[in-house]
Amino acid sequence: MTPMPEPVFALIDCNSFYASCERVFRPDLARTPIVVLSNNDGCVIARSAEAKAWARMGEPYYQIRDTLRRHGVQVFSSNYALYGDMSERVMSLIETMVPACEVYSIDECFADLAGIPGNLTQLGRDIRTRVLRCTGIPVGVGIATTKTLAKLANHTAKRLQAHTGGVVDIREPFKRDWVLRNTGVAEVWGIGKRMTAHLAELGIRSAMDLATADPRLLRERFSVVIEKTARELGGTPCLALDENDPPRQEICCSRMFGQRLTTLAPIQQAVATYTGRAAQKLRAQGSLCKRLRVSIRTGMFNPDEPRYSQGALVQLPYPTNDTLLLTRMATEATGRIFRPGYRYSKAEVLLLDLRQPGEFSDDLFAAAQPAACDRLMAVLDEINERYGRAALRAGSVPRAPAWGMRREMMSQSYTTRLDQLWRVSAC
């Protein structure tokens, strides 16, 4: 019997992903510090390496605006359409170079390298080279025998990029031990600030301390998750590659308005917009929805303004993914919970009771979504896939609403809108 190959995982992580996406189409910013802001240009959510000296993650933009301007930091509003499309391009390339891949987040994925012959460090360099050449996005690669160690290897590859070239393989015990000794426990995947403080009480301050701690004690004192983390750091795989994400049990779409709203009509427009986006995600995972919840609220932190928050749960007539039906039910519910005299700041649409077709056990005579609706939604998604999100939408959804998020410094949607394609002028 042929022995099973040793488990080998790689974590491929895009470097300063949002900032890197902006640089792809602005090569003049290759060495310029960049920060990217959250919805409504509120807080810093991404920074290039050069910008970390002047901006902390989560720091309000209005507090550091002058500092950023003084140091020549380029500021961008978040452009999620661009980032999502660039992520898909990066992940698609990686999937062609490895046997199996688990997309972990918008800017990182795990790859299964077990049984691949040859020099895996060179494979990591090949991945870096191809992704950079084909997308313009720099990545780091960490290789190890467990997913948690691969995360640490990737962290080391970035931290010591000048020496590692962006690829670190720590399968050999002496390399693994060096990384564990020289990495604080706070840098370990899944160990937050609060857990770092608890572990420090036990004298666990480095990744090596955690790797050599008694797993059973960690389980009794904390949880099975911490026990598995310690075992993984010691080289025992406890986390497998998850190639297929299970369908989500809830789908939420919520946004802060770009300005306070006091009348019903624009709030219903916002709810219709959010419902359409949630319905698109629902169809993308092949699910149907039986209930939805709509909620609206005022700002909750201004003591000089009255506060109000209310939601409504809606039972749908049948399991559906129909944007038009969901939008109608959501906007009607909004009208029921709206109260005049308040300045509203946010709306949320939550799709609940999600299941795959055929999983709902209704009686024989229960209503079902018409087949014509299935065909209509398929055409809707095909057109929007080809011509851009919201190219075809419900009539209650405006193209450029006044209540939309403030994104005054947003770059163009270079890859998702025909009218904003990258233009190159001849010299």
N, C-alpha and C positions, 0 to 999 in steps of 0.2 A: 504494500500500500504506500502510495506517495505521501510523504509527510506534508502537512499543511504549511504554507509559507508563513514566516513571522509577520505579524501585523505591522504595517508601516502606514503612517498617516502624514499628509502634508497639509499645512494651512497656508493658503495663498490669500494675502491681504493687500488691498490697494492702499498705497501711501497717500495720506491726506486726501481722501477720495474726492470730496466735493471741490476742494481747491484745485486738485489735479484736473477734474472735468473742465473747470473754467479755463485752465491754462492750455488745454488742447486746442482751443480755438482762439486763444490770445497768446501766441508764442512770445509776444513782447513782455509778458509777465512771468517769464521763466524763472527769474530770480527776485521777483517782487513779492513781499509778504502779502498774504491773502487771508481774509476772514469771510465766512459765510454766516448769514443771519437767519434766525428762525422766522416763523410766520409773523407777518406785520412788522418785519425788521426789528424784532424785539431783543433777542439775545444772541450771543455768539454760539453757534452750534458746530462750527468746523474751522480749523486753522491750518495754514501751511506751517512747516517747521520754522520758517523765518518769522512768523507772526506771533509765536508763543511767548516771546518776551514782552509783548504789549497787550495781549488779550488772553483772559482765562475763559475756559469753557463755561457757558452759562452766564457770562457777565453781560449786564444790560448795555445795549449799544449806546444809548444816550449818555451813559456815564463815561464812556471812553472814546466818544466820537472825536474830540479834539486831539487826544493822544494819538489815535490812529492816523489822523490827517497829518499831524506833525511829523510822524515817522514814515510817511509815504506808504501806509498800508492800504491796499486796494480792498474795498468792501463790496460784497455782492449780496443781493437778496437771494433766498433759496430758490433754485430752479429745479424742482423735483422731476419734471418731465425729462429734462436733459440728463439728470443723474440716473434716473431709472433706465433710460435707453442705453446710456454708456455702460451701466452695470450689466445689462443683458448681453451686450456685445463682449464684455470681458469674460463673463461666465460661459458663454457659448464657445469662445476660443479655448478656454481651459478644458471644457468637456471633451474637446477633440483630441486632447493630449494625454488624458489619464483614463484608466479603465472605469472608474466610478467617481461621482462627485456629489457632494452635499452643499448646496448653497445655504450658508448660515446666516448671512445678512446681505444688505445691498452692496457691501464692499469686501466681503470675504467668503471663502468656501473651503471646505475640507475635501481632500482627494485621497482615494485609496491607492497606495502604491505597492501593496503587497504582491510579491512574485515578479515584479518588474526587474529584469536583469540589468546589469551595467551600473554606471555611476549615477546615483540619484541626485547628487549635488549638481551634476551637469544637466540632468533633466530639469531641476529647478531653475538653472540659468537659462535653459532653452525656453521654459515657460515665461520667465521674465522678459526675455528678448522678443519673443513673438507677441506677447500682449502689448509691450511698449511700441513695437513697430506697427502693429495693426490698429491700435486704439489710442496710443499716446499716453496711456495710464501706467505709471510705474507701480510695481508690486513687490512685496517681500514674500519669501518662501521659507517656512520652517518645517523640518522633517524630523519625525520621531516615531517611537513605537506605540504611543498613545495620543489621543486627541489633546489632552491637557498639556503634555510635553511638547506637542507640535505648536501649540499656542505660545509656550515659553520660547521655543526655538525661533518662532517668527518675531517675537518681541526682541530677542537678542539680535536677530538679523537687522532689524531697524535701528536698534540702539547703537550697534557697532557697524553701521553700514560701510564705513570707510575701510574696515578690515574684512568684512564678510562678503562684500559685493551683493548684499541683499538676500543671500541664501545661507542657511545654517542647518546642518544635519547633526543631530545629537543622539544618534542611535548607539554610538560607542559609549560605554559607561563613563570613561574619564571626561568626555565632553559633556555628557549629561550632568555629571556631578559638579563640574565647573559652573555650568549655567545655574544649577540649583543653589549652589553656595553664594553666587553673586547676584541673586535675584530676591528682592524683598517679597514677603508673603502677600503683600497688597497687590502685586503684579500678577498673581496666579488667577487664572480664569475662574470666575465665580466667587472670588473672595472680595467682598465689599469692605467699606470703611468700618462698619460696625463689627463684622466678623474679624477683621484685622485686630481690633482692640481686644476682642475676646480671646483670640489666639495668643496675643502678646501676654495675657495674664498667665498662660501656661508656658511661657518662654519660647513660643513659636514665632520667630521673627523673619526667618528666611524660608524660601521654598524648600531648601534641604531639611530644615527643622520639621516642616509639615510632612515631607516625604518619609521621614524616619520616625514620625510619631506613631503611637499605637492606634491602628485603625478602629479597633473596637471601642477604645476610650473616646475617640472622636465621635463615633456614632452615638454613644450613650450621652455624651456631653452636648453635642450639637445636633447632627442629623446624618442620615445615610448619604446625603449629597456630599458633605465634607469628608466622610469616610471614603467615598469613591474618588474624590479629588486626590486624597492622600495616596491611595493605591495607584492611581494613574501616574502620579509624580514618581512613584517607586518603580514604574515600568509595567504594571499589571493593567491591561486594557479592561475598562469597565463600560466604556461608551462606544457603541458601534456606529458605523456610518449610516446615516438616515438619508437615503437617496430621494425618497418620495415624502414630501410634507403631507401630513394628513389634512383633510379639509378643515378649515376653521369652523368652530362652533358658533361664533358670533362675528359679525362684520360691522365695524363702526366707521363712520365718517363724520368728523366734526372740525369746525374751524372757528377762530375768532373773526369777527367782522372787521373790515378795515376802518370802520367808524361806527359809533353808536347808532342804533336804529330805534325809531320811536313809533313807526307805523307797521301795519301787518303785511302789506304787499311785498316789500323787499325781504322781510323775514321768510315769507313763503317762497320767494324766489331762491333764497339761500337753501332752504330745506329741500326744494326740488332739485337743486344742483347737487347737494350732498347725497340725496337718494339715488340719483342717476349714477354717481360714482360708486356707491355701495352696490347697486344692482349689477354694474359691470364686473366688479370683483366677485359677486355671487355667481354669475354665469361662468366666469373664468375657472372656478373650481368645480363647476358642474353641479351646483347645489340649488335647492329650492328653499324658499322661506315661508314660514306659516305665520309669523308675528313680527311686528316692528315696533320700535319705541322712538318717539320724537320728544326732544326736550329743548327748551330755550331758557336762557338766563341772562341776567344783567351782570355788570361788573360786580365782583364780590368784595373789593378791597378799598372802595372809596367811601369813607364814612359820611360824606356829604350827600350821597345819592341813595334813594330807596332801593332795596334789594328785592329781587323776585326770581324764583327758579321753579319751573314746573315741567312735568313730562306727561306724556299720554301713551298708553300701551294699546296697540291696534291689533285685533285679530283679523287676519286676511280671509277672504271667502274661500280660498283654496291655496295649496302650496304653489308658489309662483316665483319666477325670476323676471317678470314683466315690468320693465321700467315705468311704463305708463300707469299701470295699476298701482304700483308701489308709490309713485309720485302723487297720484290723486289721493290715496289714503293718507299719506304723510302730510300733505298740505292741508287737507281737511282737519286733521288732528291738530295742526299748528293753530288753525283758527279757533279751536275750542280752548286752547290753553293760553292764548295771547290775552294780555290785559293792558289796556292803555295807561299812559301815565308813567311808563318806565323807559329807561334807556338800555336797550338790549345789546349785549356784546358777543353772544355766542349761540350757535344752534348745533344740535347733534342728532344724527340718525343712526339707530342701532338695529340691525337685522338679527332676529332671534329665531330659535327653533329651526335650525338649518339641517337639512338632510338631503341625501341623494335621491333622485327620482326612484320611486318604487319602495322607499323606506317608510312612507307615511301609511299607516294602517287605517284609512278611512273606510266607511262602509261602501257597498257596491254602488249606491245612488248618489254619493257625494260628488259635488262639482269638481272639475279638474281644469287645468289650464288648457285652453283650446290649442290644437295643433297649429293653427294659423298664427297664433302668438309666438310659438316657438320659432317659426320661420321668420317672422318679423324681427325678433330679437337677434337671430343669427345674421340677418342682413344689416341690422343696426351695428353690430359689433364688427362686421367685415368692413363696412364703410369707415367707421372710426379708426380701425386698425390701419387702413390704407391712407386716410386723409388727415388723421390726427384726432385726438380726443375732443369730443363735443362738436365735431364737424356735423354730425346729425344728432339731435337732442330733442327733448320735450319742448313744446312751445313756451312753457312757463320758465325755461332756463335762459337767461339773457347771455349774450356773447361777452360783454365787458361791463359787468354790473358796477354801480357806484359803491356798493357795499363790499366789493371784493377786497382780499387781503392787500395791505400796503406792501408793495414790492418795487420800490422806486429805483432800486439798483440792480434789477434782475437782468441777466444776460439773455441773449436770444436763444430760442429753442432750435438750435442749429440742426438737430437730427430728427426732429419730430414735426416741424412745420415747413411746408414748401415755401412760404413767403419769408422765412427767416433762414434760408440756407446760407452757409458760409460763402462769402464772396471773396475771390482773390483777384486783385487788379494787377495788370501787367505794368511793370516799371517803365 
